Amino acid sequence: MNKKIFCLVVALCVSVFFLISCSGGKNAAELAIKAAEEAVNVTKTEAVKIVPDEVKSLEDTLTAVKEKFINGDYKAAMEEATTLANKAKEVLDAAKAKKEELTIKWTEISQGLPKMVEDIQAKIDSLSKVKKLPASVTKEGFEEAKAGLASVKDEWTKIQTSFTSGNFAEAVNAATSLKDKAVKIMESLGMSVPSSETPAEAPAPAAVPAPAK
C-alpha cells in the first residue's frame, strides 16, 4: 500500500471538510471530487488485481459523482464524493486482508504441489521399468497420467509467473485446480494421497463494502 499517497488523500479530505464548513458550493464539491479521485486511483493501483469488481464499482461511482457536478448538483456531488473517498479506503483495507489470505493459501500449495509432482514422476519412472503394469493401472490410464503430469508441470510454471506478477486471486484459484488435477493423477496410478493434499476449495473472498451510489 502506498501510505504516503493515501495520507495526501486524507489531508485533502480534511481540506474538503474545512471548505464545507466555511463555504460549501462548487469549490468544496470540486475539491471533494479531487480527493475521491485520488483515493480511487490509489485503491485501483493496489487492489485491482485482488478485488477487481469492487474497484470497478468505485470507478462507476466516481463517474456518477462527476456527472452530478457537471449538472450543477454540487451538494450531492460533494457528499457522495466524500463518502466515496472513505469507501475507497475500506476497499483498500479489505484488499490487503484478502491478499494476506491468498498468500497463506499460496504458500500451502507451493509447498505441497512440487512434492506431489516429484512423487508422481517417481511413480511413473518406476512403472515405466516394469514389464507388466499393476492390475489397477491400465495402459491407457498410464499414458494419460504421463501426459497429465507434463501438463501439470507446464501449468505450474505459468501459474507461478502469474502470482509473481500480482495476480494473486487468479493464481491461487488456478493452483488449487492444478493440485486437484495432480491428486487425480496420483489416484489413477494407485498412489496414496496425503490427507493435506485432498482437493480443497479456493478461499472465499473477503467481505468488501459496496461503494455508495
C-alpha angles and dihedrals in degrees: 000000000000096000094177093058093044090051088056089053091051090050089051090052089055089054089051092053089051092053091046091055093044107037118344118189130093098338094052091047091049093051092045090053091049090053091047092049092051090049092049092048092051091048092047092053093051103032111028094097092046104041104013096162093054092048090050089052090053091051092049091050091050090053090051091049091052090051090054089052092050089050090054098251092133097160094055092042091052095048095045093045091053091049090047092056089055092046090052090058091049090052090048092051091048091049090053091052092048091048090055090049092049092047091055091050091047092052091053093051096042090054096047106036098061089053090051091051090049092051093047091050091050091050093049091048090051095049091046089064098053123090094221128032120230115270090250093058120067123203090243091049091049092053090048090051092053092049090045092053091051089051092049091052092050094046093047091057091052093046092052089053090050092053092047088052090058099258090131102159093042092048095047093048091049092046091050091053090046092053089052088052091052090050091055091051090052091050092049089055092050093250122149113245118218111241091239089060099054114123112285134184123247115259116276114253116264113254110264122189112241113240114251117251 
